[in-house]
Amino acid sequence: MGSAGAKAMSALRGEAHAYLHAGGMNEWDTCAPVGVALAAGLYASRIDGSPCAFNQADVKMPDLLICRPELAETLLAAITAERMPGD
């Protein structure tokens, strides 16, 4: 699957627990998936837990997490632990 939107919607449809992208993309690739996910009651943020920000001077979205709300804390903790150097 090549589309970020299609991959993100797999979480919405219950076909995946989460959509995680850490490779960077443009905000127009993530804006609709984030909006639809939030409207459906899913969790969406950057992988550091900060909210996704759109209409910024820099249109790059470095990373994205979309998942069921009950998984967000666990996934963010696992991502943080994986990214910590020396652990």
PDB file with SEQRES, HELIX, SHEET and CRYST1 records, atoms N, CA, C and O in Angstrom:
SEQRES   1 A   87  MET GLY SER ALA GLY ALA LYS ALA MET SER ALA LEU ARG          
SEQRES   2 A   87  GLY GLU ALA HIS ALA TYR LEU HIS ALA GLY GLY MET ASN          
SEQRES   3 A   87  GLU TRP ASP THR CYS ALA PRO VAL GLY VAL ALA LEU ALA          
SEQRES   4 A   87  ALA GLY LEU TYR ALA SER ARG ILE ASP GLY SER PRO CYS          
SEQRES   5 A   87  ALA PHE ASN GLN ALA ASP VAL LYS MET PRO ASP LEU LEU          
SEQRES   6 A   87  ILE CYS ARG PRO GLU LEU ALA GLU THR LEU LEU ALA ALA          
SEQRES   7 A   87  ILE THR ALA GLU ARG MET PRO GLY ASP                          
HELIX    1 AA1 ALA A    4  LEU A   12  1                                   9    
HELIX    2 AA2 GLU A   27  ALA A   39  1                                  13    
HELIX    3 AA3 PRO A   69  ARG A   83  1                                  15    
SHEET    1 AA1 3 ALA A  18  HIS A  21  0                                        
SHEET    2 AA1 3 LEU A  64  CYS A  67 -1                                        
SHEET    3 AA1 3 TYR A  43  SER A  45 -1                                        
SHEET    1 AA2 2 MET A  25  ASN A  26  0                                        
SHEET    2 AA2 2 LYS A  60  MET A  61 -1                                        
CRYST1    1.000    1.000    1.000  90.00  90.00  90.00 P 1           1          
ATOM      1  N   MET A   1       0.839  -1.168   0.000  1.00  0.00           N  
ATOM      2  CA  MET A   1       0.000   0.000   0.000  1.00  0.00           C  
ATOM      3  C   MET A   1       0.889   1.238   0.000  1.00  0.00           C  
ATOM      4  O   MET A   1       1.705   1.399   0.908  1.00  0.00           O  
ATOM      5  N   GLY A   2       0.757   2.105  -0.981  1.00  0.00           N  
ATOM      6  CA  GLY A   2       1.622   3.260  -1.073  1.00  0.00           C  
ATOM      7  C   GLY A   2       1.072   4.528  -0.452  1.00  0.00           C  
ATOM      8  O   GLY A   2       1.838   5.442  -0.146  1.00  0.00           O  
ATOM      9  N   SER A   3      -0.216   4.608  -0.262  1.00  0.00           N  
ATOM     10  CA  SER A   3      -0.844   5.837   0.208  1.00  0.00           C  
ATOM     11  C   SER A   3      -0.851   5.939   1.726  1.00  0.00           C  
ATOM     12  O   SER A   3      -1.284   5.017   2.417  1.00  0.00           O  
ATOM     13  N   ALA A   4      -0.364   7.074   2.242  1.00  0.00           N  
ATOM     14  CA  ALA A   4      -0.420   7.300   3.693  1.00  0.00           C  
ATOM     15  C   ALA A   4      -1.864   7.307   4.159  1.00  0.00           C  
ATOM     16  O   ALA A   4      -2.172   6.779   5.228  1.00  0.00           O  
ATOM     17  N   GLY A   5      -2.750   7.895   3.375  1.00  0.00           N  
ATOM     18  CA  GLY A   5      -4.164   7.931   3.736  1.00  0.00           C  
ATOM     19  C   GLY A   5      -4.768   6.544   3.813  1.00  0.00           C  
ATOM     20  O   GLY A   5      -5.499   6.239   4.755  1.00  0.00           O  
ATOM     21  N   ALA A   6      -4.475   5.698   2.836  1.00  0.00           N  
ATOM     22  CA  ALA A   6      -5.011   4.336   2.846  1.00  0.00           C  
ATOM     23  C   ALA A   6      -4.464   3.545   4.025  1.00  0.00           C  
ATOM     24  O   ALA A   6      -5.197   2.788   4.662  1.00  0.00           O  
ATOM     25  N   LYS A   7      -3.191   3.716   4.314  1.00  0.00           N  
ATOM     26  CA  LYS A   7      -2.602   3.010   5.459  1.00  0.00           C  
ATOM     27  C   LYS A   7      -3.208   3.491   6.768  1.00  0.00           C  
ATOM     28  O   LYS A   7      -3.518   2.682   7.643  1.00  0.00           O  
ATOM     29  N   ALA A   8      -3.377   4.795   6.908  1.00  0.00           N  
ATOM     30  CA  ALA A   8      -3.971   5.343   8.133  1.00  0.00           C  
ATOM     31  C   ALA A   8      -5.403   4.855   8.301  1.00  0.00           C  
ATOM     32  O   ALA A   8      -5.835   4.589   9.423  1.00  0.00           O  
ATOM     33  N   MET A   9      -6.139   4.734   7.213  1.00  0.00           N  
ATOM     34  CA  MET A   9      -7.529   4.291   7.302  1.00  0.00           C  
ATOM     35  C   MET A   9      -7.645   2.816   7.667  1.00  0.00           C  
ATOM     36  O   MET A   9      -8.711   2.368   8.089  1.00  0.00           O  
ATOM     37  N   SER A  10      -6.568   2.058   7.511  1.00  0.00           N  
ATOM     38  CA  SER A  10      -6.608   0.663   7.962  1.00  0.00           C  
ATOM     39  C   SER A  10      -6.789   0.608   9.476  1.00  0.00           C  
ATOM     40  O   SER A  10      -7.388  -0.338   9.989  1.00  0.00           O  
ATOM     41  N   ALA A  11      -6.283   1.600  10.196  1.00  0.00           N  
ATOM     42  CA  ALA A  11      -6.513   1.685  11.643  1.00  0.00           C  
ATOM     43  C   ALA A  11      -7.965   2.065  11.918  1.00  0.00           C  
ATOM     44  O   ALA A  11      -8.572   1.549  12.857  1.00  0.00           O  
ATOM     45  N   LEU A  12      -8.516   2.945  11.123  1.00  0.00           N  
ATOM     46  CA  LEU A  12      -9.909   3.360  11.283  1.00  0.00           C  
ATOM     47  C   LEU A  12     -10.855   2.177  11.063  1.00  0.00           C  
ATOM     48  O   LEU A  12     -11.836   2.023  11.789  1.00  0.00           O  
ATOM     49  N   ARG A  13     -10.565   1.360  10.080  1.00  0.00           N  
ATOM     50  CA  ARG A  13     -11.421   0.205   9.767  1.00  0.00           C  
ATOM     51  C   ARG A  13     -11.181  -0.979  10.697  1.00  0.00           C  
ATOM     52  O   ARG A  13     -11.892  -1.980  10.615  1.00  0.00           O  
ATOM     53  N   GLY A  14     -10.199  -0.880  11.570  1.00  0.00           N  
ATOM     54  CA  GLY A  14      -9.907  -1.979  12.482  1.00  0.00           C  
ATOM     55  C   GLY A  14      -9.042  -3.065  11.867  1.00  0.00           C  
ATOM     56  O   GLY A  14      -8.896  -4.139  12.452  1.00  0.00           O  
ATOM     57  N   GLU A  15      -8.471  -2.812  10.711  1.00  0.00           N  
ATOM     58  CA  GLU A  15      -7.598  -3.782  10.049  1.00  0.00           C  
ATOM     59  C   GLU A  15      -6.175  -3.736  10.606  1.00  0.00           C  
ATOM     60  O   GLU A  15      -5.390  -4.662  10.400  1.00  0.00           O  
ATOM     61  N   ALA A  16      -5.854  -2.661  11.305  1.00  0.00           N  
ATOM     62  CA  ALA A  16      -4.537  -2.493  11.935  1.00  0.00           C  
ATOM     63  C   ALA A  16      -4.751  -1.819  13.284  1.00  0.00           C  
ATOM     64  O   ALA A  16      -5.715  -1.076  13.467  1.00  0.00           O  
ATOM     65  N   HIS A  17      -3.855  -2.078  14.221  1.00  0.00           N  
ATOM     66  CA  HIS A  17      -3.945  -1.433  15.533  1.00  0.00           C  
ATOM     67  C   HIS A  17      -3.512   0.025  15.465  1.00  0.00           C  
ATOM     68  O   HIS A  17      -4.018   0.868  16.206  1.00  0.00           O  
ATOM     69  N   ALA A  18      -2.569   0.317  14.566  1.00  0.00           N  
ATOM     70  CA  ALA A  18      -2.024   1.671  14.493  1.00  0.00           C  
ATOM     71  C   ALA A  18      -1.391   1.906  13.132  1.00  0.00           C  
ATOM     72  O   ALA A  18      -1.057   0.972  12.403  1.00  0.00           O  
ATOM     73  N   TYR A  19      -1.238   3.178  12.815  1.00  0.00           N  
ATOM     74  CA  TYR A  19      -0.449   3.599  11.674  1.00  0.00           C  
ATOM     75  C   TYR A  19       0.666   4.477  12.223  1.00  0.00           C  
ATOM     76  O   TYR A  19       0.401   5.485  12.879  1.00  0.00           O  
ATOM     77  N   LEU A  20       1.887   4.106  11.963  1.00  0.00           N  
ATOM     78  CA  LEU A  20       3.060   4.842  12.430  1.00  0.00           C  
ATOM     79  C   LEU A  20       3.947   5.132  11.230  1.00  0.00           C  
ATOM     80  O   LEU A  20       4.301   4.228  10.473  1.00  0.00           O  
ATOM     81  N   HIS A  21       4.301   6.397  11.066  1.00  0.00           N  
ATOM     82  CA  HIS A  21       5.200   6.782   9.981  1.00  0.00           C  
ATOM     83  C   HIS A  21       6.254   7.721  10.558  1.00  0.00           C  
ATOM     84  O   HIS A  21       5.923   8.785  11.082  1.00  0.00           O  
ATOM     85  N   ALA A  22       7.504   7.332  10.462  1.00  0.00           N  
ATOM     86  CA  ALA A  22       8.585   8.146  11.019  1.00  0.00           C  
ATOM     87  C   ALA A  22       9.537   8.650   9.943  1.00  0.00           C  
ATOM     88  O   ALA A  22      10.599   9.185  10.260  1.00  0.00           O  
ATOM     89  N   GLY A  23       9.173   8.487   8.686  1.00  0.00           N  
ATOM     90  CA  GLY A  23      10.070   8.850   7.599  1.00  0.00           C  
ATOM     91  C   GLY A  23       9.877  10.240   7.040  1.00  0.00           C  
ATOM     92  O   GLY A  23      10.625  10.650   6.152  1.00  0.00           O  
ATOM     93  N   GLY A  24       8.902  10.976   7.529  1.00  0.00           N  
ATOM     94  CA  GLY A  24       8.640  12.318   7.039  1.00  0.00           C  
ATOM     95  C   GLY A  24       7.792  12.320   5.780  1.00  0.00           C  
ATOM     96  O   GLY A  24       7.933  11.461   4.909  1.00  0.00           O  
ATOM     97  N   MET A  25       6.913  13.300   5.704  1.00  0.00           N  
ATOM     98  CA  MET A  25       6.078  13.530   4.529  1.00  0.00           C  
ATOM     99  C   MET A  25       5.594  14.973   4.591  1.00  0.00           C  
ATOM    100  O   MET A  25       5.934  15.703   5.522  1.00  0.00           O  
ATOM    101  N   ASN A  26       4.825  15.377   3.632  1.00  0.00           N  
ATOM    102  CA  ASN A  26       4.303  16.736   3.609  1.00  0.00           C  
ATOM    103  C   ASN A  26       2.962  16.796   4.326  1.00  0.00           C  
ATOM    104  O   ASN A  26       2.254  15.794   4.421  1.00  0.00           O  
ATOM    105  N   GLU A  27       2.614  17.987   4.833  1.00  0.00           N  
ATOM    106  CA  GLU A  27       1.384  18.100   5.610  1.00  0.00           C  
ATOM    107  C   GLU A  27       0.153  17.730   4.791  1.00  0.00           C  
ATOM    108  O   GLU A  27      -0.824  17.242   5.359  1.00  0.00           O  
ATOM    109  N   TRP A  28       0.166  17.944   3.492  1.00  0.00           N  
ATOM    110  CA  TRP A  28      -0.999  17.594   2.685  1.00  0.00           C  
ATOM    111  C   TRP A  28      -1.184  16.082   2.568  1.00  0.00           C  
ATOM    112  O   TRP A  28      -2.263  15.615   2.205  1.00  0.00           O  
ATOM    113  N   ASP A  29      -0.145  15.326   2.873  1.00  0.00           N  
ATOM    114  CA  ASP A  29      -0.269  13.868   2.900  1.00  0.00           C  
ATOM    115  C   ASP A  29      -0.927  13.380   4.188  1.00  0.00           C  
ATOM    116  O   ASP A  29      -1.455  12.269   4.234  1.00  0.00           O  
ATOM    117  N   THR A  30      -0.897  14.199   5.222  1.00  0.00           N  
ATOM    118  CA  THR A  30      -1.384  13.766   6.532  1.00  0.00           C  
ATOM    119  C   THR A  30      -2.633  14.492   7.006  1.00  0.00           C  
ATOM    120  O   THR A  30      -3.327  13.998   7.895  1.00  0.00           O  
ATOM    121  N   CYS A  31      -2.934  15.643   6.441  1.00  0.00           N  
ATOM    122  CA  CYS A  31      -4.037  16.463   6.937  1.00  0.00           C  
ATOM    123  C   CYS A  31      -5.372  15.716   6.898  1.00  0.00           C  
ATOM    124  O   CYS A  31      -6.060  15.651   7.916  1.00  0.00           O  
ATOM    125  N   ALA A  32      -5.747  15.164   5.773  1.00  0.00           N  
ATOM    126  CA  ALA A  32      -7.027  14.455   5.675  1.00  0.00           C  
ATOM    127  C   ALA A  32      -7.056  13.210   6.559  1.00  0.00           C  
ATOM    128  O   ALA A  32      -8.035  13.013   7.280  1.00  0.00           O  
ATOM    129  N   PRO A  33      -6.022  12.357   6.536  1.00  0.00           N  
ATOM    130  CA  PRO A  33      -6.063  11.192   7.426  1.00  0.00           C  
ATOM    131  C   PRO A  33      -6.190  11.568   8.901  1.00  0.00           C  
ATOM    132  O   PRO A  33      -6.916  10.909   9.645  1.00  0.00           O  
ATOM    133  N   VAL A  34      -5.494  12.614   9.328  1.00  0.00           N  
ATOM    134  CA  VAL A  34      -5.588  13.044  10.730  1.00  0.00           C  
ATOM    135  C   VAL A  34      -6.997  13.545  11.028  1.00  0.00           C  
ATOM    136  O   VAL A  34      -7.574  13.186  12.054  1.00  0.00           O  
ATOM    137  N   GLY A  35      -7.558  14.367  10.145  1.00  0.00           N  
ATOM    138  CA  GLY A  35      -8.911  14.884  10.354  1.00  0.00           C  
ATOM    139  C   GLY A  35      -9.953  13.785  10.434  1.00  0.00           C  
ATOM    140  O   GLY A  35     -10.814  13.803  11.314  1.00  0.00           O  
ATOM    141  N   VAL A  36      -9.879  12.831   9.524  1.00  0.00           N  
ATOM    142  CA  VAL A  36     -10.829  11.717   9.522  1.00  0.00           C  
ATOM    143  C   VAL A  36     -10.644  10.858  10.769  1.00  0.00           C  
ATOM    144  O   VAL A  36     -11.623  10.455  11.397  1.00  0.00           O  
ATOM    145  N   ALA A  37      -9.401  10.580  11.126  1.00  0.00           N  
ATOM    146  CA  ALA A  37      -9.128   9.765  12.317  1.00  0.00           C  
ATOM    147  C   ALA A  37      -9.672  10.429  13.576  1.00  0.00           C  
ATOM    148  O   ALA A  37     -10.325   9.776  14.389  1.00  0.00           O  
ATOM    149  N   LEU A  38      -9.408  11.718  13.742  1.00  0.00           N  
ATOM    150  CA  LEU A  38      -9.897  12.427  14.926  1.00  0.00           C  
ATOM    151  C   LEU A  38     -11.423  12.471  14.951  1.00  0.00           C  
ATOM    152  O   LEU A  38     -12.029  12.294  16.008  1.00  0.00           O  
ATOM    153  N   ALA A  39     -12.045  12.702  13.802  1.00  0.00           N  
ATOM    154  CA  ALA A  39     -13.508  12.733  13.731  1.00  0.00           C  
ATOM    155  C   ALA A  39     -14.116  11.378  14.084  1.00  0.00           C  
ATOM    156  O   ALA A  39     -15.234  11.307  14.595  1.00  0.00           O  
ATOM    157  N   ALA A  40     -13.380  10.310  13.810  1.00  0.00           N  
ATOM    158  CA  ALA A  40     -13.852   8.953  14.116  1.00  0.00           C  
ATOM    159  C   ALA A  40     -13.525   8.532  15.544  1.00  0.00           C  
ATOM    160  O   ALA A  40     -13.849   7.416  15.950  1.00  0.00           O  
ATOM    161  N   GLY A  41     -12.884   9.415  16.311  1.00  0.00           N  
ATOM    162  CA  GLY A  41     -12.573   9.101  17.703  1.00  0.00           C  
ATOM    163  C   GLY A  41     -11.233   8.443  17.920  1.00  0.00           C  
ATOM    164  O   GLY A  41     -10.948   7.980  19.024  1.00  0.00           O  
ATOM    165  N   LEU A  42     -10.396   8.389  16.888  1.00  0.00           N  
ATOM    166  CA  LEU A  42      -9.066   7.821  17.043  1.00  0.00           C  
ATOM    167  C   LEU A  42      -8.112   8.874  17.603  1.00  0.00           C  
ATOM    168  O   LEU A  42      -8.436  10.059  17.671  1.00  0.00           O  
ATOM    169  N   TYR A  43      -6.953   8.419  17.993  1.00  0.00           N  
ATOM    170  CA  TYR A  43      -5.877   9.280  18.492  1.00  0.00           C  
ATOM    171  C   TYR A  43      -4.958   9.592  17.321  1.00  0.00           C  
ATOM    172  O   TYR A  43      -4.675   8.711  16.508  1.00  0.00           O  
ATOM    173  N   ALA A  44      -4.489  10.826  17.221  1.00  0.00           N  
ATOM    174  CA  ALA A  44      -3.515  11.207  16.192  1.00  0.00           C  
ATOM    175  C   ALA A  44      -2.561  12.236  16.784  1.00  0.00           C  
ATOM    176  O   ALA A  44      -2.992  13.205  17.408  1.00  0.00           O  
ATOM    177  N   SER A  45      -1.266  12.021  16.585  1.00  0.00           N  
ATOM    178  CA  SER A  45      -0.250  12.961  17.069  1.00  0.00           C  
ATOM    179  C   SER A  45       1.056  12.707  16.343  1.00  0.00           C  
ATOM    180  O   SER A  45       1.175  11.779  15.543  1.00  0.00           O  
ATOM    181  N   ARG A  46       2.031  13.549  16.640  1.00  0.00           N  
ATOM    182  CA  ARG A  46       3.411  13.264  16.263  1.00  0.00           C  
ATOM    183  C   ARG A  46       3.886  12.121  17.154  1.00  0.00           C  
ATOM    184  O   ARG A  46       3.237  11.811  18.153  1.00  0.00           O  
ATOM    185  N   ILE A  47       5.005  11.490  16.809  1.00  0.00           N  
ATOM    186  CA  ILE A  47       5.444  10.336  17.604  1.00  0.00           C  
ATOM    187  C   ILE A  47       6.079  10.722  18.933  1.00  0.00           C  
ATOM    188  O   ILE A  47       6.444   9.851  19.723  1.00  0.00           O  
ATOM    189  N   ASP A  48       6.214  12.022  19.186  1.00  0.00           N  
ATOM    190  CA  ASP A  48       6.631  12.460  20.522  1.00  0.00           C  
ATOM    191  C   ASP A  48       5.420  12.828  21.379  1.00  0.00           C  
ATOM    192  O   ASP A  48       5.571  13.290  22.509  1.00  0.00           O  
ATOM    193  N   GLY A  49       4.221  12.620  20.836  1.00  0.00           N  
ATOM    194  CA  GLY A  49       2.994  12.913  21.555  1.00  0.00           C  
ATOM    195  C   GLY A  49       2.463  14.317  21.339  1.00  0.00           C  
ATOM    196  O   GLY A  49       1.363  14.635  21.791  1.00  0.00           O  
ATOM    197  N   SER A  50       3.218  15.159  20.660  1.00  0.00           N  
ATOM    198  CA  SER A  50       2.745  16.520  20.411  1.00  0.00           C  
ATOM    199  C   SER A  50       1.683  16.507  19.309  1.00  0.00           C  
ATOM    200  O   SER A  50       1.677  15.622  18.454  1.00  0.00           O  
ATOM    201  N   PRO A  51       0.786  17.496  19.338  1.00  0.00           N  
ATOM    202  CA  PRO A  51      -0.274  17.520  18.329  1.00  0.00           C  
ATOM    203  C   PRO A  51       0.281  17.788  16.934  1.00  0.00           C  
ATOM    204  O   PRO A  51       1.327  18.418  16.777  1.00  0.00           O  
ATOM    205  N   CYS A  52      -0.424  17.310  15.943  1.00  0.00           N  
ATOM    206  CA  CYS A  52      -0.077  17.600  14.555  1.00  0.00           C  
ATOM    207  C   CYS A  52      -0.452  19.052  14.282  1.00  0.00           C  
ATOM    208  O   CYS A  52      -1.558  19.483  14.610  1.00  0.00           O  
ATOM    209  N   ALA A  53       0.455  19.797  13.691  1.00  0.00           N  
ATOM    210  CA  ALA A  53       0.209  21.206  13.379  1.00  0.00           C  
ATOM    211  C   ALA A  53       0.231  21.389  11.870  1.00  0.00           C  
ATOM    212  O   ALA A  53       1.148  20.933  11.186  1.00  0.00           O  
ATOM    213  N   PHE A  54      -0.787  22.060  11.365  1.00  0.00           N  
ATOM    214  CA  PHE A  54      -0.903  22.293   9.928  1.00  0.00           C  
ATOM    215  C   PHE A  54      -0.879  23.793   9.648  1.00  0.00           C  
ATOM    216  O   PHE A  54      -1.014  24.609  10.559  1.00  0.00           O  
ATOM    217  N   ASN A  55      -0.705  24.143   8.382  1.00  0.00           N  
ATOM    218  CA  ASN A  55      -0.615  25.542   7.944  1.00  0.00           C  
ATOM    219  C   ASN A  55       0.555  26.263   8.601  1.00  0.00           C  
ATOM    220  O   ASN A  55       0.437  27.417   9.013  1.00  0.00           O  
ATOM    221  N   GLN A  56       1.673  25.576   8.691  1.00  0.00           N  
ATOM    222  CA  GLN A  56       2.895  26.154   9.245  1.00  0.00           C  
ATOM    223  C   GLN A  56       3.802  26.600   8.096  1.00  0.00           C  
ATOM    224  O   GLN A  56       3.594  26.199   6.950  1.00  0.00           O  
ATOM    225  N   ALA A  57       4.796  27.418   8.395  1.00  0.00           N  
ATOM    226  CA  ALA A  57       5.753  27.859   7.373  1.00  0.00           C  
ATOM    227  C   ALA A  57       6.489  26.663   6.770  1.00  0.00           C  
ATOM    228  O   ALA A  57       6.736  26.624   5.565  1.00  0.00           O  
ATOM    229  N   ASP A  58       6.834  25.700   7.604  1.00  0.00           N  
ATOM    230  CA  ASP A  58       7.483  24.469   7.146  1.00  0.00           C  
ATOM    231  C   ASP A  58       6.395  23.421   6.947  1.00  0.00           C  
ATOM    232  O   ASP A  58       5.740  23.019   7.908  1.00  0.00           O  
ATOM    233  N   VAL A  59       6.200  22.979   5.723  1.00  0.00           N  
ATOM    234  CA  VAL A  59       5.105  22.054   5.409  1.00  0.00           C  
ATOM    235  C   VAL A  59       5.460  20.590   5.672  1.00  0.00           C  
ATOM    236  O   VAL A  59       4.650  19.702   5.404  1.00  0.00           O  
ATOM    237  N   LYS A  60       6.643  20.334   6.186  1.00  0.00           N  
ATOM    238  CA  LYS A  60       7.056  18.956   6.459  1.00  0.00           C  
ATOM    239  C   LYS A  60       6.416  18.446   7.746  1.00  0.00           C  
ATOM    240  O   LYS A  60       6.381  19.146   8.758  1.00  0.00           O  
ATOM    241  N   MET A  61       5.914  17.223   7.690  1.00  0.00           N  
ATOM    242  CA  MET A  61       5.408  16.522   8.868  1.00  0.00           C  
ATOM    243  C   MET A  61       6.397  15.380   9.100  1.00  0.00           C  
ATOM    244  O   MET A  61       6.376  14.388   8.370  1.00  0.00           O  
ATOM    245  N   PRO A  62       7.261  15.508  10.104  1.00  0.00           N  
ATOM    246  CA  PRO A  62       8.333  14.532  10.289  1.00  0.00           C  
ATOM    247  C   PRO A  62       7.847  13.122  10.612  1.00  0.00           C  
ATOM    248  O   PRO A  62       8.496  12.141  10.249  1.00  0.00           O  
ATOM    249  N   ASP A  63       6.709  13.020  11.294  1.00  0.00           N  
ATOM    250  CA  ASP A  63       6.249  11.705  11.739  1.00  0.00           C  
ATOM    251  C   ASP A  63       4.781  11.787  12.118  1.00  0.00           C  
ATOM    252  O   ASP A  63       4.222  12.875  12.257  1.00  0.00           O  
ATOM    253  N   LEU A  64       4.163  10.624  12.284  1.00  0.00           N  
ATOM    254  CA  LEU A  64       2.733  10.580  12.563  1.00  0.00           C  
ATOM    255  C   LEU A  64       2.378   9.258  13.222  1.00  0.00           C  
ATOM    256  O   LEU A  64       2.890   8.203  12.848  1.00  0.00           O  
ATOM    257  N   LEU A  65       1.489   9.331  14.215  1.00  0.00           N  
ATOM    258  CA  LEU A  65       0.911   8.144  14.843  1.00  0.00           C  
ATOM    259  C   LEU A  65      -0.598   8.298  14.842  1.00  0.00           C  
ATOM    260  O   LEU A  65      -1.121   9.310  15.309  1.00  0.00           O  
ATOM    261  N   ILE A  66      -1.299   7.303  14.321  1.00  0.00           N  
ATOM    262  CA  ILE A  66      -2.756   7.221  14.398  1.00  0.00           C  
ATOM    263  C   ILE A  66      -3.083   5.855  14.979  1.00  0.00           C  
ATOM    264  O   ILE A  66      -2.603   4.830  14.494  1.00  0.00           O  
ATOM    265  N   CYS A  67      -3.913   5.849  16.033  1.00  0.00           N  
ATOM    266  CA  CYS A  67      -4.270   4.582  16.672  1.00  0.00           C  
ATOM    267  C   CYS A  67      -5.543   4.749  17.494  1.00  0.00           C  
ATOM    268  O   CYS A  67      -6.070   5.854  17.628  1.00  0.00           O  
ATOM    269  N   ARG A  68      -6.025   3.644  18.038  1.00  0.00           N  
ATOM    270  CA  ARG A  68      -7.139   3.712  18.977  1.00  0.00           C  
ATOM    271  C   ARG A  68      -6.645   4.428  20.230  1.00  0.00           C  
ATOM    272  O   ARG A  68      -5.497   4.234  20.629  1.00  0.00           O  
ATOM    273  N   PRO A  69      -7.480   5.247  20.859  1.00  0.00           N  
ATOM    274  CA  PRO A  69      -7.038   6.035  22.018  1.00  0.00           C  
ATOM    275  C   PRO A  69      -6.446   5.199  23.143  1.00  0.00           C  
ATOM    276  O   PRO A  69      -5.501   5.635  23.800  1.00  0.00           O  
ATOM    277  N   GLU A  70      -6.979   4.013  23.375  1.00  0.00           N  
ATOM    278  CA  GLU A  70      -6.483   3.190  24.482  1.00  0.00           C  
ATOM    279  C   GLU A  70      -5.084   2.630  24.227  1.00  0.00           C  
ATOM    280  O   GLU A  70      -4.447   2.131  25.155  1.00  0.00           O  
ATOM    281  N   LEU A  71      -4.604   2.702  23.006  1.00  0.00           N  
ATOM    282  CA  LEU A  71      -3.256   2.226  22.681  1.00  0.00           C  
ATOM    283  C   LEU A  71      -2.213   3.339  22.675  1.00  0.00           C  
ATOM    284  O   LEU A  71      -1.014   3.059  22.691  1.00  0.00           O  
ATOM    285  N   ALA A  72      -2.647   4.580  22.652  1.00  0.00           N  
ATOM    286  CA  ALA A  72      -1.733   5.710  22.439  1.00  0.00           C  
ATOM    287  C   ALA A  72      -0.618   5.773  23.476  1.00  0.00           C  
ATOM    288  O   ALA A  72       0.552   5.884  23.111  1.00  0.00           O  
ATOM    289  N   GLU A  73      -0.952   5.705  24.740  1.00  0.00           N  
ATOM    290  CA  GLU A  73       0.069   5.839  25.782  1.00  0.00           C  
ATOM    291  C   GLU A  73       1.116   4.732  25.685  1.00  0.00           C  
ATOM    292  O   GLU A  73       2.314   4.993  25.798  1.00  0.00           O  
ATOM    293  N   THR A  74       0.666   3.509  25.476  1.00  0.00           N  
ATOM    294  CA  THR A  74       1.586   2.372  25.365  1.00  0.00           C  
ATOM    295  C   THR A  74       2.484   2.511  24.139  1.00  0.00           C  
ATOM    296  O   THR A  74       3.691   2.287  24.221  1.00  0.00           O  
ATOM    297  N   LEU A  75       1.896   2.880  23.006  1.00  0.00           N  
ATOM    298  CA  LEU A  75       2.686   3.025  21.784  1.00  0.00           C  
ATOM    299  C   LEU A  75       3.684   4.174  21.892  1.00  0.00           C  
ATOM    300  O   LEU A  75       4.837   4.029  21.486  1.00  0.00           O  
ATOM    301  N   LEU A  76       3.258   5.306  22.433  1.00  0.00           N  
ATOM    302  CA  LEU A  76       4.178   6.436  22.585  1.00  0.00           C  
ATOM    303  C   LEU A  76       5.333   6.090  23.520  1.00  0.00           C  
ATOM    304  O   LEU A  76       6.472   6.487  23.272  1.00  0.00           O  
ATOM    305  N   ALA A  77       5.047   5.354  24.592  1.00  0.00           N  
ATOM    306  CA  ALA A  77       6.111   4.940  25.517  1.00  0.00           C  
ATOM    307  C   ALA A  77       7.090   3.997  24.821  1.00  0.00           C  
ATOM    308  O   ALA A  77       8.302   4.110  25.009  1.00  0.00           O  
ATOM    309  N   ALA A  78       6.570   3.071  24.021  1.00  0.00           N  
ATOM    310  CA  ALA A  78       7.440   2.135  23.305  1.00  0.00           C  
ATOM    311  C   ALA A  78       8.299   2.866  22.275  1.00  0.00           C  
ATOM    312  O   ALA A  78       9.479   2.556  22.114  1.00  0.00           O  
ATOM    313  N   ILE A  79       7.712   3.828  21.587  1.00  0.00           N  
ATOM    314  CA  ILE A  79       8.463   4.609  20.601  1.00  0.00           C  
ATOM    315  C   ILE A  79       9.566   5.402  21.291  1.00  0.00           C  
ATOM    316  O   ILE A  79      10.700   5.439  20.814  1.00  0.00           O  
ATOM    317  N   THR A  80       9.236   6.033  22.406  1.00  0.00           N  
ATOM    318  CA  THR A  80      10.223   6.806  23.164  1.00  0.00           C  
ATOM    319  C   THR A  80      11.354   5.911  23.648  1.00  0.00           C  
ATOM    320  O   THR A  80      12.525   6.276  23.536  1.00  0.00           O  
ATOM    321  N   ALA A  81      11.017   4.743  24.184  1.00  0.00           N  
ATOM    322  CA  ALA A  81      12.040   3.811  24.674  1.00  0.00           C  
ATOM    323  C   ALA A  81      12.949   3.351  23.538  1.00  0.00           C  
ATOM    324  O   ALA A  81      14.156   3.206  23.730  1.00  0.00           O  
ATOM    325  N   GLU A  82      12.383   3.122  22.372  1.00  0.00           N  
ATOM    326  CA  GLU A  82      13.160   2.662  21.221  1.00  0.00           C  
ATOM    327  C   GLU A  82      14.097   3.756  20.714  1.00  0.00           C  
ATOM    328  O   GLU A  82      15.185   3.463  20.218  1.00  0.00           O  
ATOM    329  N   ARG A  83      13.684   4.996  20.836  1.00  0.00           N  
ATOM    330  CA  ARG A  83      14.472   6.111  20.305  1.00  0.00           C  
ATOM    331  C   ARG A  83      15.530   6.612  21.275  1.00  0.00           C  
ATOM    332  O   ARG A  83      16.402   7.386  20.880  1.00  0.00           O  
ATOM    333  N   MET A  84      15.475   6.190  22.534  1.00  0.00           N  
ATOM    334  CA  MET A  84      16.432   6.662  23.542  1.00  0.00           C  
ATOM    335  C   MET A  84      17.799   6.027  23.302  1.00  0.00           C  
ATOM    336  O   MET A  84      17.910   4.801  23.320  1.00  0.00           O  
ATOM    337  N   PRO A  85      18.834   6.821  23.079  1.00  0.00           N  
ATOM    338  CA  PRO A  85      20.170   6.253  22.870  1.00  0.00           C  
ATOM    339  C   PRO A  85      20.732   5.666  24.163  1.00  0.00           C  
ATOM    340  O   PRO A  85      20.506   6.193  25.252  1.00  0.00           O  
ATOM    341  N   GLY A  86      21.456   4.583  24.022  1.00  0.00           N  
ATOM    342  CA  GLY A  86      22.147   3.980  25.159  1.00  0.00           C  
ATOM    343  C   GLY A  86      21.321   3.034  25.995  1.00  0.00           C  
ATOM    344  O   GLY A  86      21.829   2.466  26.961  1.00  0.00           O  
ATOM    345  N   ASP A  87      20.072   2.852  25.654  1.00  0.00           N  
ATOM    346  CA  ASP A  87      19.237   1.918  26.424  1.00  0.00           C  
ATOM    347  C   ASP A  87      19.255   0.545  25.807  1.00  0.00           C  
ATOM    348  O   ASP A  87      18.610  -0.370  26.319  1.00  0.00           O  
TER     349      ASP A  87                                                      
END                                                                             
